[in-house]
């Protein structure tokens, strides 16, 4: 963890990294909210449970930190990721925006209420 930065999780198979995910609390986010960032799973590991394990670890940590709502942004065109997050309990909020690195791409906001 970097002081003031995101909490990061790394999944490994021996010495080989197979996935990462991060938890970010932006200064402008409402209290009790955090943002899932940087989700990546190695192509050879997709469908093996790595993504599910990373999200479960992040959610458990977030709950322990008092996070009540977890949000994420996903590319509208990335149907596989959208379906994965929906299975994990995230629902679309109706908020959209342009991807910072490609304004022609649209990102969708999804949220998971942690209760």
N, C-alpha and C positions, 0 to 999 in steps of 0.2 A: 504494500500500500504506500502511496505517495502522500505525504502530509497534505491534507486539504484536497486530495485527488480522489479518484474512484477506488472502491474496493474491487479487486480483480481475483477471479478464480481461474485456475489453469488445470485442465484435465490432461493426464499423461498416460501413455502406454509405455512403461519403462522410462526411458529417457526422451521418448518422442512425444511432443505436444500434440494432442488430438482435439483440443477445444478450449475456448476461453469465453468468459462473460464478465461484465463489469456492472457495478452498482454506483450510480452517480447521484449526488444531491446538488443540484444547481442552486445558486444563490437566490434566483428568482422563483424557485418552486415553492408552492405552499407548504407550510409545516406538515409533517406527516407523509409527504410524498417523496418518492425517489424514482430514478429512471434507470431502466435496464439498458446497457450500452454494450457495444462491441461483441455481440454474440457471433462466434465462429466455431464451426465443427469441420474437421478434416473430411474431405470428400469420401475417403475410404471408411469413415466411421459413421456416416449418416445412416440413421435407422438402427444403430446399435445401442441406443440409450444414453449416449454421452450428453446430448442436448438436454434431455429430460433431467439427468442428474445435475447438470450445471444450473438449470433453472430452479430445481428443487433446493439446492444449496443456497442460491441467491435469495430465494423467497424465505427460507428459514432464517438466514442472517438478517434480512430486512425486518422480519417480524421481531426478532430479538432487539433490533435497533429502534423499535417503535414506529416503523413505517406502516402506515395504514392503507396506502394506495401506491401501487407500482405501475409506472407507465413505460411505454416504449414506442419507438417510431419504426415502421417497416415500409419498405417500398411497395407501393400499390401493385406493381407488376410481379412481385415475388409471392406468387400464390402458395408455394410450398411453405415458406416461412409464415405466412398469414394463417394457414391451416394448422401448423405446429403450435403457434401461440394461442390460437382458439382452443385447441385440445388442452393446452396448459391452463385454460381458464381466462385468458385475456379477451376482452370484448372491445370492439371499435367504439371510440368516443364520438366520432363524427368530425373530429378535428383533422385537417389536412394541411400540408405545407409543401413547399418545394425543397428538394434535396439540396443542401448547401453546395455540393460540388457539381450538381447538374440540375439547374432550375427547370429543365423540361421534364424531369422525373418527379412524381408526386409521392410523398410519404404519408402514411396514415398513422394516427395515434391510436394505440390500444392501451387498455388499463386492466389491472387486476386489483380488486379490493381485498385487502388482507384481513379486514375485520378487526 
